[in-house]
Amino acid sequence: MADNTLDQFLDDQEAYDDGPAKGARAPILLTHFDGAMDAGTAGHLAIEQLLHTLDTQRVATFESDMFIDYRSHRPVTNIDDWVTTSLEVPEIALDLVYDDAGVPLLVLHGPEPDAKWETFVRAVSHLAEQAGVEISFSLHGIPSGVPHTRPTPVHMHATDGSLLPEQPQMSGTMRFPAPMTSFLQSHLASQGIDGVTMLAAVPYYMSDTQYPRAASALLTSLSDYADLSLPVGDLERGASEEIDQVTQLIEANEEVSRTIAALEKHYDALATASNSTETFRLPDSESSAMSAEDITETIEEFLRTRSQRSAEADATSANTDEATQGDEEDQVTIDDVLDRLEEGSFHARPARGAESESSARPSQGQRETVEDVLRRLRERSNDSEATERNQTLRHRADPTWGPPQQPSDD
């Protein structure tokens, strides 16, 4: 037994390297790990906002080789002009930050550990005890039947019921695989440090894309609960831009609009009910003009291709006038997509793996879908980028070579 205790102690000591802020004191531990439950990347965005806007000092860096499987969280290599310039290894870190009022808090962040969870929580518990931590918080987004046109609800669960604010009661018992944040809070609670988990409700059709509004709601709730002054300005601006674009897409299609209206009605009914027992319940399928999958696929496809369309616009503007004129008839903008939505050309996205080359363009008599339009945008961009890339590589290999010149009018 003594040998086992000694081995555990040595493992814990080797689990991390001390940083410049070693021994810092803070009453709050805030945790979030990438790879765990986090709809709309709400928790990730909230943590990034704090680390990028507040003064940050490193308390400890955990040994990546001990806790991270590099096959699931691969290091990233950077190559500049054929020379490997750096290798970025994923890491879990504990940082000290100060809110706008000067209150210190510890932020534990990075990829969720793949191994040695027991060793990890013992090491974190040791650091928390040294820092005088009194309570821990974790931040998550969860997919819910709420519309993007309403305020983002934030619910909480805790290791001690006395820590919970007034909120709608749960109906029944939830049971799900625990993320590291829950595992850590349970262990810390056994050491006398209770924990609170904050859950931001993310519209199910925004779950797989960034949803800054939920991140802002998480930081606002944390600020109110723990009496902190945390910055949310950047997130609020990002949320406003995101909502404007999603609203533009939705309003262009009557079926999608009816589905959102059903979610709004359901949300408002729960908000006004005096004895509501549950907040995150989807409307009955009969009340939805479209299925959750249909509306999710439509909006997600638009959001996934938004940055790509921006890159395509930059590439197009760099082409010669002659090439631009030749492509003019083929150019399709987001306005074209919205026009087709208004004409009622929406179709549910085909099942994964069901698409083929023969279905890349609709046959005569078929209506073109949003996905058809966006697919053609991607294909055209990929062809252009591949040609430019091949020409660049060949020129580097043989500086005397140049792309074929267009014949002169003379």
Secondary structure, 3 states (H helix, E strand, C coil): CHHHHHHHHHHHHCCEEECCCCCCCCCEEEEEEECCCCHHHHHHHHHHHHHHHCCEEEEEEECHHHHCCCCCCCCEEEEECCEEEEEECCCCEEEEEECCCCCEEEEEEEECCCCCHHHHHHHHHHHHHHHCCCEEEEEEEEEECCCCCCCCCEEEEECCHHHCCCCCCCCCCCCCCCCHHHHHHHHHHHCCCEEEEEEEEEEHHHCCCCCHHHHHHHHHHHHHHHCCCCCCHHHHHHHHHHHHHHHHHHHCCHHHHHHHHHHHHHHHHHHHCCCCCCCCCCCCHHHCCCCHHHHHHHHHHHHHHHHHHHHHHHHHHHCCHHHHHHHHHHCCCHHHHHHHHHCCCCCCCCCCCCCCHHHCCCCCCCCCCHHHHHHHHHHHHHHHHHHHHHHHHHHHHCCCCCCCCCCCCC
